[in-house]
């Protein structure tokens, strides 16, 4: 099954509203009758005028959201696109990420857990298999090898307490960082400073290699 | 001790200084040479004391700058205006309360990009900053180039490059202190547009809403509010009218909801960009990495394969050889055997017998448990030398920068006990004095970690006095020593492991800066040892005397005999002679006091090897000394403090009973 771009956008909006926010979708979305008909025909949306997602629709919607947010992550972390344009570009970009390409990007980016706006990226099968980060461009500090260097791309910011600790060490996007040692704790240097951190902190610092 | 109220510190804050006096405060990250600079500026007239209500040490002194006499304070290390640790809270408190005429912000020239964000915060706060760029010699060697005039222009404050260790630039610094006016700096433009927009708007609205005067400039107060700093929120809430506070509160919660990353993240990113822009014209920071003996040694210390043997060597040489054999052996033998038993005690007994006609009072002063003959002798001759040597070793280890390396090495094992590597510092200090170490647990970030380390300190970490006496007791008996060490270590890990499973709460997170290894400076080591020793003596001597007094009261009234008879039951159950009951009774007054009693008992040859092992174990695990009991209650609250102590009391007897049974059944040591 291959949905049109419009239908994918609609499915994504429905998923965000119904599943993530737990609210009714904006009724203006439901004006595009062609897209709705396509979703109903593909079995993603119940017939009837409330546009409820079916079980299949929830699964498909989740993957749409995943593609969109992965696309944003790719644009920001690797291609250095500014935050102003990333959403619009992400919308166009996501529709080509089919047939396993999204999982390849996910591996490349080190299985990111949030988009640049801080919303969570639904995990794919590649994340569950936790395919290793060897060839990825952006890796969490915990996935780097001793001696690897790079520039901090972003911090995973959902735990405010851990974020404060990371910022307390002055580790911020743009900091140049080198992993010196992996065991028994992670030891990294920045300039002439050196820090030791445990996995809970190291897995929240994402580094663009090189 | 350090129970003085914080209010006392406030009243000490004098009104604004007259023309010929200035108040100077030194601030900066840890390990940038603040105390070296402080010593260089002040000379000898220095007092080191704990900041009221804390275990954080603060040095105060006097210095000359031109025609001015200055009072100067060296604060503990701080990373930012938003405090995460007790040290940072104290440093900020001093900055706010002292209303300094000059704030010397000391930074490491090798890490300009990392240190300047704090300079920006101090300048934004309207404090009279002089920026001291220290370690210029090391930075030059690494290829750092600094245009201090350009930096001065960009920051709007005086910049003094200097080398504190050699004194280069100190003259210029004195001049800068003399000529600086106490007003806020000449303003600093923060590049706009580099911050998420809801914050930008909130920042200016907040600053405009604040109607009262604060020790910091209003934009800085606004930033602290946005970052959710509890202390600032409390102050503003109390000072501003109700209505204003309500609108501030709504604004703050809106801000948190509107951006996905918390405001402190955006502010930090903005400061970083600002620093990059500053340095762009003013410094060249591309540096080469230097391989030195220090970096090699540091690496070797942090690799488990080499680091653990190094740790064992440090423990063996530092604790066993120096504190154990030399401190509790040679030094104690001399003070106790030669000085006290040879001269002081006979003199005291003759003196007291000559002056005092009543037998009970003679007993009180110079009898078997006399205040002078026993209390003073234990405190000065047995405990003092051991503790002195321990604090000396600990200060050397602390100043060399070894402790953070130990912490990272041990973090993974400590996680199993519900602790992070950070807890290694109070636990090692516990080998000096458990009471002091229990206070230091305050520096641990969560209540759960504080509770677990309090329990472990009370139970399975012998203080230096106990350790010294126990090492002396088992000298030449490796089997007894082995059994004692194995049992105490097993108890340490078993109890920690269980506590981590049973106590609610989240597991700790570990992060720590690893400072470069440094040769400890003898002056700093001596000052630290002296300060800690002063605290210990003030604490310990009255307690020893009190303990003697209480024992005397107990004896005269017959209560002591009653308690001894009661105690001899459990003591008999763990297979010890009834004389040992005295030791456990002493042990309640001070754990090390009990250990010293055991020493006497063993000297008289009353114990078999098995009994020696059992009593060493029981005494190590036994109820904390009365001082530690009080500190447990004070730090953890009455319920928890008493619960911990009761647990320790029962548990130590159970373990001793089991050990005795095991030794009897197997015939080991007999």
Interface residues (C-beta under 8 A of the other chain):
Chain A: X117 X118 X119 X155 X157 X160 X161 X162 X163 X164 X165 X166 X167 X168 X169 X170 X172 X173 X174 X180 X181 X183 X184 X185 X187 X190 X191 X192 X193 X194 X195 X196 X197 X198 X200 X201
Chain B: X79 X80 X82 X84 X108 X110 X111 X113 X114 X117 X142 X260 X261 X262 X264 X265 X268 X269 X272 X276 X285 X287 X299 X302 X303 X304 X404 X407 X408 X409 X410 X411 X412 X413 X415 X420 X421 X509 X510 X511 X512 X513 X514 X515 X516
